Structure formats: structure tokens, C-alpha cells
Amino acid sequence: MIDLKSIKTKHLSKKKIIDICKLKESHWKFGLNSQESWFEQNTKKNDLHNLLFYKKKLIGYTSLKKKKLSYKKTKKYFLLFDTLIISKKYRNSKLSNILMNYNNLIITKSNYYSFLLCNKELINFYKKFQWKNISNKIKVHPKMSKLKKKKILSFNFNDYRNVKSEFIINI
């Protein structure tokens, strides 16, 4: 009945991309063409798309995008957790818990760190899934100043405890 899949962009069918865009459009009203255009311009072929299906219908979605973390002239890759959405009809059914646990499993298996940016009111939701608020240790690249008010959370990342200077995330 419930099915979870993690698919790289390069393996997504056009129909699945449209289904993802329709699901996103149900929450962010920019128009389906705008959603498709954003998807085309902002996803790379190896980004992961975690899909939650109920009776073969897409009802939940997240993406994990491979990005760079740099500090002390060192660059490491991480997964940027992006766009958690559950279909309106299923939002109070705890399906987001299933999708979040699935994301954590994918992140752990990948051996990467993961970060997400969210509004302050969502911090407690993510903390239920072992995400840590590290906003005071990491800052967003100056080119991304529009994200300064967002909080930064991490999963599978402990290096910040040993770092004296701030990390910079290139998103």
C-alpha cells in the first residue's frame, strides 16, 4: 500500500517529474509551468528524489542534492535536504514521519552529511528525527544572503564540534 523509492534525476520519467511538480504546486502556487522550469534549472542528474506513494499515487516528496561544504581550504560533499512535502489530504496522518525516517536512512547509507534550511517554527519537527540545530556554527555563503533568516540543521554531521572557525555552505 505504501511504497518508498529513491530515484536519481537522470532516472526519473517525465511523468514522475510532472507528478513531483504537481505535488509541489499544491503547496507553492507558482503555476505548473513555473514548477517544471524550476525543476529543470535547479536539479542535477545525480540529485536524489525520495518519493512516497500510497496506492501508486505520489503523496510525499523530498530531494537530496549533492553540494559542497568548505572550511580551512578543505571541500567536502554533503546532501542538501530540500523540499519536504506531503499531499494535503495526508498531512495529518504521520506519513511525514515515514518519509523523514527514509531520508535519514538514505543519508546514513550514503556516508554524507546532510543539511537543511528551515524557518524557526519547524526546528522541533526536524529534531524529532535527530536533526541538530547548528545555526550558530555554520553560515550560508554571502551570495545567498536571502537565506540568512533561515535556521540550519544537520544530520549525520559531527565535525562542527572540532572547528573553531565557521563553515560556509555553498548552496
SVG drawing of the C-alpha trace seen along z (x, -y; Angstrom):
<svg xmlns="http://www.w3.org/2000/svg" viewBox="-8 -39 51 41">
<polyline fill="none" stroke="black" stroke-width="0.4" points="0.0,0.0 2.8,-2.5 5.9,-2.4 9.1,-4.4 11.6,-5.0 14.8,-6.9 15.5,-7.9 18.2,-10.0 17.1,-12.8 18.6,-11.0 16.3,-8.0 13.0,-9.9 10.4,-9.6 8.8,-12.8 5.5,-11.6 7.2,-11.3 8.7,-14.8 5.3,-16.2 3.8,-14.4 6.5,-15.9 5.8,-19.4 2.0,-18.9 2.6,-17.9 4.8,-20.9 2.3,-23.2 -0.4,-22.0 1.6,-23.8 3.6,-26.6 1.3,-28.3 3.6,-29.4 2.0,-27.5 2.8,-24.1 5.0,-25.6 7.0,-27.5 7.4,-24.4 8.6,-22.4 11.0,-25.2 12.4,-25.4 12.9,-21.7 14.7,-21.7 17.0,-24.6 17.7,-23.5 18.2,-19.8 21.2,-18.0 21.3,-14.5 22.6,-12.8 20.3,-14.5 18.1,-12.1 14.4,-12.3 12.7,-10.4 9.1,-9.5 6.3,-8.3 3.5,-6.5 0.1,-5.4 -1.7,-3.1 0.7,-4.0 -0.1,-7.7 2.7,-10.2 1.8,-11.7 5.1,-12.7 8.4,-14.1 11.8,-15.2 15.1,-15.8 18.7,-15.4 21.1,-17.5 24.9,-16.9 26.6,-20.1 30.0,-21.3 31.0,-22.3 34.2,-24.2 36.4,-25.1 40.1,-25.6 40.7,-25.2 39.0,-21.7 36.0,-20.8 33.6,-18.1 30.4,-17.0 27.1,-16.8 23.5,-16.3 21.2,-19.4 17.8,-18.2 15.3,-20.1 11.5,-20.3 9.6,-18.1 6.0,-18.0 3.1,-15.7 -0.2,-15.9 -2.7,-18.0 -5.1,-15.0 -2.5,-13.1 -0.8,-15.8 -2.2,-14.8 -1.6,-11.0 2.0,-10.9 3.3,-9.9 5.9,-12.7 7.5,-10.5 7.9,-7.6 9.4,-9.9 11.8,-11.5 13.0,-8.2 13.5,-7.1 15.5,-10.2 17.7,-9.6 18.3,-6.0 19.3,-7.2 21.6,-9.9 23.2,-7.4 23.8,-4.8 25.4,-7.5 28.1,-8.3 27.5,-12.0 26.4,-14.7 23.1,-16.4 21.9,-20.0 18.6,-21.7 17.5,-25.3 14.1,-25.9 12.1,-28.5 12.4,-28.6 8.9,-27.1 10.0,-23.9 13.0,-23.1 11.2,-21.0 9.7,-18.8 13.1,-18.0 14.7,-17.5 12.3,-14.5 14.3,-12.8 17.8,-13.5 18.5,-16.7 20.5,-19.2 20.3,-23.0 23.7,-24.2 22.8,-27.7 25.4,-29.3 28.3,-27.2 27.6,-27.4 26.7,-30.2 25.4,-30.4 27.6,-31.7 27.3,-35.5 25.9,-35.2 22.9,-33.5 22.1,-36.4 18.3,-36.0 18.6,-32.8 20.2,-34.5 17.0,-34.3 16.7,-30.5 17.9,-28.1 20.5,-25.4 20.0,-21.9 22.3,-18.9 22.1,-15.2 25.0,-12.7 27.4,-15.6 29.6,-16.0 32.7,-17.8 31.4,-21.2 32.4,-20.4 36.1,-20.5 36.0,-23.6 37.0,-26.9 36.0,-28.9 32.7,-28.9 31.9,-26.7 30.5,-28.1 27.8,-26.2 27.6,-26.8 24.0,-26.2"/>
</svg>
